[in-house]
Amino acid sequence: MTRRLAQVAKKVGVSEATVSRVLNDKPGVSEATRQSVLSALDVLGYERPTQLRGERARLVGLVLPELQNPIFPAFAEVIGGALAQQGLTPVLCTQTKGGVSEADYVELLLQQQVSGVVFVGGLFAQADAPHDHYRLLAERNIPVVLINASIENLDFPCIACDDAVAVEQSWRHLASLGHRRIGLVLGPGDHIPSLRRLQAAVQAAGGAMAEEFVERSMFSLEGGQAAATRLLERGVTGIICASDPLALGAVRAARRRGLAVPHDVSVVGYDDSAFMTCTEPPLTTVRQPIEAMGRAAVDLLCAQIQGTEVPHRELLFEPELVVRGSTAQATAESSAE
């Protein structure tokens, strides 16, 4: 008990006597200090005293699929800062291959009596993935916000960038440069944002698109390289990718075939994540409004925590095409095909 008091006191920056008063539900402690002590107790993994367990912690789970793609740390930074401004403490939950699953994290977060959960990408965007842990959160009335397009019937507020507009912008850009053989590198077949992008591409192509110009991949540089290699074998001169790492994989694939980007092949990414201005060539990509999306997600979550009803629908944010050095005019031969 003494060790617990000392650790919590050090974490919060108060005396052990103050911590003891909070744990014993005694008066004489400000509400802000009381909440800080309870949050520290949760962060350090200690159980709350029985009389305090009825209250939810001022913790918010922030569940990310990975940290290797720079877009996810960028969202975490915005959301974490916005939560802190509201007096909430983010608990970062990052999935690892063969490690802790999304469902495992949800169970751990429920044990900590979190105030809410924000999912930035994840299994809610895949139709064939397990979704029972989302339904468990709904049954417990835990405030939840999803960032990225979701499957139907989950009934949570959702923040997303408009995938259809992103593809339309990319397609129009490549077409204006004279590209006629445009390929897509998308995520898995059950991935909702990728399905939306495919539908938008079909429409941009005039209502039909050859299956040979569509490749699916895991969201990684290696996956992008493999998918783009297959597209290049079929003669595409422009490639639209569903993420920046996929696009960097496409650039590598072109170089491995002795092709120059953008002279022989133009590549467009998605996200405008960190360091895309530093690649060679700098990547043309579609920018997500990360700051606006992250803050909107926190606003929706806080409204739910405070007991306000919020619409359980999708809020779409407008993307922006950022043209850099990975796209250029198609050669006379390719534009004539």
Secondary structure, 3 states (H helix, E strand, C coil): CHHHHHHHHHHHCCCHHHHHHHHCCCCCCCHHHHHHHHHHHHHCCCCCCHHHCCCCCCEEEEEECCCCCCHHHHHHHHHHHHHHHCCCEEEEEECCCCCCCHHHHHHHHHHCCCCEEEEECCHHHECCCCCHHHHHHHHCCCCEEEECCCCCCCCCCEEEECHHHHHHHHHHHHHHCCCCCEEEEECCCCEHHHHHHHHHHHHHCCCCCCHHHEEECCCCHHHHHHHHHHHHHCCCCEEEECCHHHHHHHHHHHHHCCCCCCCCCEEEEEECCCCCCCCCCCCEEEECCHHHHHHHHHHHHHHHHCCCCCCCCEEEECCEEECCCCCCCCCHHHHHC
